[in-house]
C-alpha cells in the first residue's frame, strides 16, 4: 500500500469480496522515513486492517538506485520501475509476504494474469492505463502469487470506488515522478546521491563534426529537442556516446529508428517471428520482425520507423494482448 488511490481501492475491494487482507508499505529511502506514509496508514485505519512497514532501504539502493545511476553513467536512459517490479515489489516483497503467511500479494497495477495449460500469462489490460509494459520481467513463480483486482477498470472507475468506500485518498492525484528522485530532478539526484559530475563535451553532427558544446551527458535523452541551443534549425538528440563524451544531434526526421538490438531477454525467442513491440510506456504497440541472435539477444526490425528508440529503455513483445518477452534496448545496432 503506497498511500495512492489504486492500492487503497485494491485493499477495499478484496475486503468486500471476503479476503483476509493485510497491508504492506515499503520503506525505500531515508527521505521516506522522515515523512512516513500517513496516507497508507489512514486508509488502513478506515478499512480496519493492519499495516506492516518493511524496511528495505539497503536492498532498494543495491538493486534499483545503483542500476539507475549505472545506466546514466553509460549514457543510457533507465526505467527503474521495471527493475523495481522484478526485484523489489514482486521479488523481495512477495518473499516477505509469503513468510508472513500470505497466499498472494495484490497491487493496484492495471494488467491481467491468465492461467493457461499450467502457465501463467501476463496480459495487457483493456484499460487506457495498461501497465503490462512495467511488469514484463515477472517470472512464473511471481505471476502465480499475484492478483491485479483493477485489471478491468479505468482510473475513473477506481476513483468512484474510492469514494464509495469513503477512502481519504479518493481525490489524491497520481504521481508521475520516479519515487526516489525529489522533484523529478534526476540530474541533481545523480550529482547529490552518486557524486556524478558529468563533464562538458561536444555536440557533434551525424558526420562527427563538432557543432557546439554540451553540459554533460546526464542532461540529455534520445529524442530531446529543448535545451540544446541554437543551430539554425531544430535539432534533436539522436545518440549519446559515454565513451567519447559526445552527444550526436540531427535535424527532424533523423531521430527515427527502424532497427535495433534488444538484450537481456526475460524469455528466449527461439525463431524469427513477427510480434508487436512497445519501445516505451507511452508508445503504441507496432509490428516488428524479431530475429534471434543468441539465447537472450534479438534484432528487431520495425515495420514502420519509430521516434526516439532509446538505449536503456525496455522493448516489450506482445502477441495480441499477451506478453511474450522483453529486454533492454542496446546501445549497439
C-alpha positions as MATLAB code, in Angstrom:
seq = 'XXXXXXXXXXXXXXXXXXXXXXXXXXXXXXXXXXXXXXXXXXXXXXXXXXXXXXXXXXXXXXXXXXXXXXXXXXXXXXXXXXXXXXXXXXXXXXXXXXXXXXXXXXXXXXXXXXXXXXXXXXXXXXXXXXXXXXXXXXXXXXXXXXXXXXXXXXXXXXXXXXXXXXXXXXXXXXXXXXXXXXXXXXXXXXXXXXXXXXXXXXXXXXXXXXXXXXXXXXXXXXXXXXXXXXXXXXXXXXXXXXXXXXXXXXXXXXXXXXXXXXXXXXXXXXXXXXXXXXXXXXXXXXXXXXXXXXXXXXXXXXXXXXXXXXXXXXXXXXXXXXXXXXXXXXXXX';
ca = [
       0.000    0.000    0.000;
       1.716    3.127   -1.279;
      -0.912    5.525    0.006;
      -2.231    6.104   -3.502;
      -5.747    5.606   -4.827;
      -5.097    2.373   -6.718;
      -3.554    0.268   -3.953;
      -6.074    1.629   -1.430;
      -9.015    0.568   -3.595;
      -7.453   -2.868   -4.082;
      -7.464   -3.415   -0.315;
     -11.089   -2.284   -0.028;
     -12.267   -4.409   -2.964;
     -10.620   -7.568   -1.629;
     -12.074   -6.982    1.837;
     -15.529   -6.641    0.308;
     -15.008   -9.950   -1.506;
     -14.225  -11.679    1.781;
     -10.450  -11.983    1.615;
      -8.302  -11.751    4.725;
      -6.345   -8.595    3.913;
      -3.264   -7.019    5.445;
      -1.301   -4.085    4.078;
       2.400   -3.752    3.386;
       4.148   -0.468    2.784;
       7.804   -0.397    1.843;
      10.408    1.882    3.365;
      12.641    2.539    0.380;
      14.679    5.662    1.180;
      15.866    7.738    4.127;
      13.716   10.642    2.917;
      10.630    8.448    3.086;
      11.465    7.571    6.693;
      11.389   11.252    7.563;
       7.852   11.882    6.290;
       6.471    8.346    6.722;
       3.390    7.169    4.847;
       0.465    8.730    6.646;
      -1.915    8.230    3.699;
      -1.406    4.456    3.703;
      -1.935    4.356    7.475;
      -5.073    6.496    7.195;
      -6.531    4.086    4.621;
      -5.620    1.064    6.726;
      -7.327    2.662    9.724;
     -10.522    3.325    7.735;
     -10.557   -0.264    6.457;
      -9.622   -1.732    9.834;
      -6.656   -3.733    8.560;
      -3.096   -3.989    9.904;
      -0.367   -2.175    8.000;
       3.188   -3.535    8.067;
       6.161   -1.320    7.290;
       9.091   -3.264    5.794;
      12.467   -1.547    5.764;
      14.273   -2.479    2.542;
      16.328    0.665    2.043;
      19.545   -1.311    1.645;
      18.124   -3.729   -0.927;
      16.379   -0.922   -2.834;
      19.619    1.021   -3.039;
      21.563   -2.027   -4.233;
      19.011   -3.276   -6.770;
      17.282   -0.173   -8.117;
      19.161    3.030   -7.349;
      22.552    1.536   -8.264;
      21.105    0.338  -11.579;
      19.629    3.794  -12.218;
      22.951    5.511  -11.580;
      24.958    2.982  -13.619;
      22.730    3.400  -16.664;
      23.124    7.165  -16.691;
      26.888    6.791  -16.343;
      26.780    4.785  -19.593;
      24.699    7.348  -21.445;
      21.578    5.208  -21.321;
      18.084    6.133  -20.139;
      16.909    3.655  -17.480;
      13.408    2.654  -16.455;
      13.763    1.911  -12.733;
      10.121    0.787  -12.335;
      10.808   -2.299  -14.471;
      13.729   -3.353  -12.268;
      11.888   -2.457   -9.056;
       8.873   -4.569  -10.001;
      11.053   -7.581  -10.777;
      13.382   -7.419   -7.774;
      11.574   -5.449   -5.060;
       7.769   -5.260   -5.308;
       7.253   -8.740   -6.735;
      10.587  -10.106   -5.567;
      11.520   -9.191   -2.027;
       8.039   -8.034   -1.018;
       6.471  -11.238   -2.305;
       9.004  -13.293   -0.336;
       8.264  -11.282    2.819;
       4.504  -11.638    2.348;
       4.740  -15.418    1.951;
       6.929  -15.596    5.058;
       4.129  -13.739    6.888;
       1.637  -16.398    5.796;
       0.075  -14.747    2.755;
      -1.048  -16.718   -0.273;
      -0.989  -13.782   -2.679;
       0.072  -10.200   -2.965;
      -2.324   -7.789   -4.671;
      -1.339   -4.433   -6.130;
      -3.001   -1.575   -7.953;
      -1.382   -2.288  -11.317;
      -3.565   -2.283  -14.426;
      -2.728   -5.619  -16.050;
      -4.097   -9.160  -16.299;
      -2.819  -12.602  -15.343;
      -4.341  -15.663  -17.005;
      -3.533  -19.287  -16.263;
      -3.464  -21.476  -19.366;
      -2.221  -25.054  -19.644;
      -0.209  -24.809  -16.466;
       1.442  -21.480  -17.331;
       0.649  -18.022  -16.069;
       0.383  -15.421  -18.834;
       0.797  -11.691  -18.317;
      -1.638   -9.798  -20.494;
      -2.320   -6.178  -21.270;
      -5.344   -4.671  -19.544;
      -8.121   -3.180  -21.624;
      -7.693   -0.019  -19.578;
      -6.011    3.041  -21.058;
      -3.689    2.761  -18.046;
      -2.402   -0.695  -19.010;
       0.879   -1.259  -17.139;
       1.964   -4.635  -18.503;
       4.984   -2.832  -20.002;
       6.394   -2.329  -16.491;
       5.698   -5.924  -15.429;
       7.120   -7.916  -18.333;
      10.068   -9.360  -16.383;
       7.905  -11.186  -13.805;
       8.526  -14.936  -13.786;
       6.151  -17.879  -13.414;
       6.532  -18.157   -9.638;
       5.823  -14.453   -9.215;
       2.803  -14.450  -11.527;
       1.306  -17.435   -9.702;
       1.172  -15.436   -6.443;
      -0.115  -12.095   -7.752;
      -3.591  -10.580   -8.049;
      -4.444   -7.446  -10.037;
      -8.017   -6.570   -8.977;
      -8.111   -3.380  -11.091;
      -7.368   -5.176  -14.367;
     -10.737   -4.428  -15.966;
     -11.138   -0.885  -14.663;
     -10.369    2.614  -15.874;
      -8.959    5.161  -13.457;
     -12.334    6.904  -13.283;
     -13.866    3.617  -12.057;
     -11.166    3.293   -9.417;
     -11.814    6.797   -8.101;
     -15.542    6.108   -7.944;
     -14.867    3.049   -5.814;
     -12.565    5.089   -3.580;
     -15.434    7.492   -2.980;
     -17.838    4.629   -2.397;
     -15.544    3.190    0.283;
     -15.008    6.673    1.792;
     -11.254    6.379    1.415;
      -9.359    9.517    2.456;
      -7.205    9.386   -0.699;
     -10.093    9.326   -3.185;
      -9.112   12.667   -4.742;
      -5.347   12.230   -4.424;
      -3.567   12.952   -7.695;
      -1.420   10.355   -9.446;
       2.333   10.580   -9.000;
       4.186   10.925  -12.290;
       7.642   11.061  -10.753;
      10.332    8.490  -10.001;
       9.649    7.728   -6.346;
      13.212    8.185   -5.095;
      14.093   11.308   -7.131;
      13.000   14.516   -5.353;
      11.005   16.881   -7.575;
      11.776   14.618  -10.549;
      15.151   16.382  -10.824;
      17.258   13.378  -11.738;
      20.324   15.464  -12.668;
      20.525   16.925   -9.147;
      19.865   13.481   -7.702;
      22.748   11.960   -9.652;
      25.067   14.724   -8.505;
      23.994   14.616   -4.849;
      23.495   10.874   -4.396;
      26.225    9.426   -6.596;
      28.574   12.397   -6.817;
      28.385   12.221  -10.593;
      29.998   15.242  -12.180;
      29.193   14.909  -15.843;
      31.883   16.773  -17.761;
      31.050   19.118  -20.626;
      31.747   17.760  -24.079;
      30.963   18.180  -27.747;
      27.728   18.281  -29.646;
      28.517   16.660  -32.998;
      26.507   16.171  -36.173;
      25.915   12.888  -37.972;
      29.286   13.216  -39.695;
      31.068   13.588  -36.352;
      31.829   17.293  -36.801;
      31.702   19.458  -33.690;
      28.788   21.916  -33.804;
      28.649   23.025  -30.172;
      29.272   22.116  -26.554;
      27.022   20.209  -24.152;
      26.738   20.478  -20.359;
      27.349   16.782  -19.608;
      25.684   13.657  -20.986;
      23.443   13.071  -17.966;
      21.474   16.169  -19.009;
      20.235   14.618  -22.260;
      17.996   11.845  -23.536;
      17.353   10.440  -27.002;
      14.777   12.492  -28.915;
      15.304   15.612  -26.787;
      14.877   18.952  -28.546;
      14.649   21.587  -25.816;
      17.688   22.997  -24.051;
      20.194   22.208  -26.804;
      20.896   25.713  -28.072;
      20.578   27.388  -31.471;
      21.826   25.658  -34.606;
      19.892   27.471  -37.344;
      17.223   24.757  -37.391;
      15.545   22.485  -34.821;
      17.937   19.741  -33.727;
      17.301   16.549  -31.782;
      19.466   14.206  -29.718;
      19.960   11.013  -31.750;
      22.816    9.343  -29.837;
      24.716    9.683  -26.556;
      28.248    8.269  -26.526;
      29.571    7.897  -22.977;
      32.981    6.683  -24.189;
      33.733    9.812  -26.209;
      31.528   12.118  -24.120;
      29.766   13.238  -27.291;
      26.090   13.950  -27.943;
      25.026   13.494  -31.563;
      22.454   15.938  -32.908;
      20.469   15.762  -36.134;
      17.548   17.592  -37.797;
      13.960   16.428  -37.547;
      13.427   13.016  -39.125;
      16.818   11.585  -38.233;
      15.628   10.669  -34.734;
      13.509    7.946  -36.307;
      14.739    4.367  -35.865;
      13.808    1.126  -37.579;
      16.391   -1.491  -36.498;
      17.880   -2.071  -33.067;
      19.181   -4.741  -30.712;
      17.381   -5.930  -27.575;
      19.422   -7.773  -24.949;
      18.873   -9.492  -21.605;
      15.557  -11.031  -22.677;
      13.410  -12.341  -19.830;
      12.210  -15.222  -22.060;
      14.105  -16.556  -25.099;
      12.690  -16.031  -28.583;
      13.949  -19.050  -30.454;
      12.942  -18.390  -34.042;
      12.330  -15.447  -36.329;
       8.800  -14.225  -35.834;
       6.531  -11.203  -36.207;
       5.348   -9.692  -32.937;
       4.047   -6.365  -31.731;
       6.625   -4.356  -29.794;
       6.344   -1.439  -27.416;
       9.532    0.632  -27.076;
       8.416    2.850  -24.166;
       5.423    3.051  -21.875;
       3.580    5.816  -23.724;
       4.295    4.379  -27.177;
       1.775    2.349  -29.123;
       2.482   -1.280  -29.969;
       3.795   -1.650  -33.529;
       4.544   -4.768  -35.614;
       8.145   -5.887  -35.987;
      10.157   -8.824  -37.236;
      12.136  -10.271  -34.325;
      15.312  -12.162  -35.252;
      17.192  -14.242  -32.632;
      20.916  -13.566  -32.265;
      21.568  -15.580  -29.107;
      19.708  -17.042  -26.134;
      18.975  -13.615  -24.684;
      19.500  -11.185  -27.593;
      17.419  -10.364  -30.668;
      17.489   -7.960  -33.566;
      14.278   -6.004  -34.076;
      13.211   -4.684  -37.467;
      10.214   -2.389  -37.137;
       7.733   -2.453  -39.989;
       7.441    1.329  -39.595;
      10.083    3.643  -38.144;
       9.537    4.913  -34.599;
      10.720    8.104  -32.959;
      13.466    8.024  -30.344;
      14.399    4.367  -29.957;
      16.246    4.843  -26.673;
      19.059    2.635  -25.284;
      18.292    1.565  -21.726;
      14.538    1.597  -22.183;
      12.651   -1.683  -22.448;
      11.272   -3.220  -25.614;
       8.335   -5.473  -24.734;
       6.999   -8.033  -27.208;
       3.324   -8.951  -27.463;
       1.208  -11.454  -29.351;
      -2.192   -9.789  -29.376;
      -2.527   -8.784  -25.707;
      -0.180  -11.431  -24.238;
       3.352  -10.517  -23.179;
       5.785  -12.902  -24.884;
       9.132  -11.496  -23.782;
      11.078   -8.288  -23.426;
      14.506   -6.860  -22.788;
      16.596   -3.714  -22.791;
      17.325   -1.717  -25.924;
      21.068   -1.861  -26.559;
      23.460    0.936  -27.443;
      24.710   -1.259  -30.291;
      22.822   -1.510  -33.581;
];
